[in-house]
Amino acid sequence: MESVDYSVIIRTTGKAHEKYQKLLDSISQLDPQPRELIVVLPEGYDLPSERLGWETFLFCPKGMVRQRMAGVEACRTPYALICDDDVSFPPDFVRKLHAPIRDGHGSFSAAPLYSFLPDRGAEAIICTLMASAVPMIFHLRTRYVSVLKSTGYSYNRHLERSSTRYYETQSAAWTCFYADIHALKKLDFNSEVWLDANGYSALDDQTMFYKAWLMGMRTIVVSDAEYVHMDAKTSTRSNKPAVLFSRSYNRVVFWHRFLYSQQHGFLGRALSQIAFCYRLAWLDLWNTLSILRHRMTREERSVCREGFRAAREYLKSDEYRKLPPIFRG
């Protein structure tokens, strides 16, 4: 059997408990085994009691992007399985994800995560109307997800599952993916720490994979690779205002930096603005309907609106203007 020189990098707050134990159980059964296991926690948090016994623990300033990148910077192997603390997978998981990178198809790989896609029926119809998640029409044979000018995405849930097929993707779940470490460092994701600015890193996954796409680094979804996302919600529990604010704030910054600013003609920028304004109008309408259905408070809607306003101010700041340009590949 082929050996693979890789690490496992886990981002955690140490509070996932039985879900984290299932992750450790999965790691202990991986074939081949990783050379190192790096566990990154925010400063001031307690180490998890669940352990394999050969972990390297690191602490860094709190932030989902900062934690992720602290583990990457410490990694001493050419490849890494990078995951949250609430996933589990079969023993051959790394072999399946390593193959497309080994064979030169891309720099990153992931398994499809169908639970992240809208449920069929009313939810799928509403998401399509809002331009947040739209069934894919083009590229069905070759792509998993495409990012839309609205900051939403189009998705393909009809992947070949009975055999191994590779699909390119412009976005994937950050909960679990496999990476060429040299490519990930070249991506300079530390320059995107604006994602961490407001207590929750909304759109961190879409930002990383779409930035990679723009820079010519491809992400491959392996159709028959599988994992379970148990969703411990340790980053969103008791943190709703920050989540709502960040989703609004980060959406505006992502749109301006990675969609609008990448268009160099009048027509492209105009279409990008129209698509985004359409999405924002629907978001505000949906929040208003949620108030009427007693699923959101007026104060929470105000937090969302304040996130949009704060982001527009950030776009005018020297800090934003000094962000490194994105060199397209």
Secondary structure by P-SEA (a helix, b strand, c coil): ccccbbbbbbbbccccaaaaaaaaaaaaaccccccbbbbbbccccccccccccbbbbbbccccaaaaaaaaaaacccccccccccccccccaaaaaaacccccccccbbbcccccccccccaaaaaaaaaccccccccccccccccccccccbbbbccccccbbbbbbbccccccccccaaaaaaaacccccccccccccccaaaaaaaaaaaaacbbbbbcccbbbbbccccccccccaaaaaaaaaaaaaaaaacccccccccaaaaaaaaaaaaaaaaaaaaaaaaaaaaccccaaaaaaaaaaaaaaaaaaaccccccccccccc
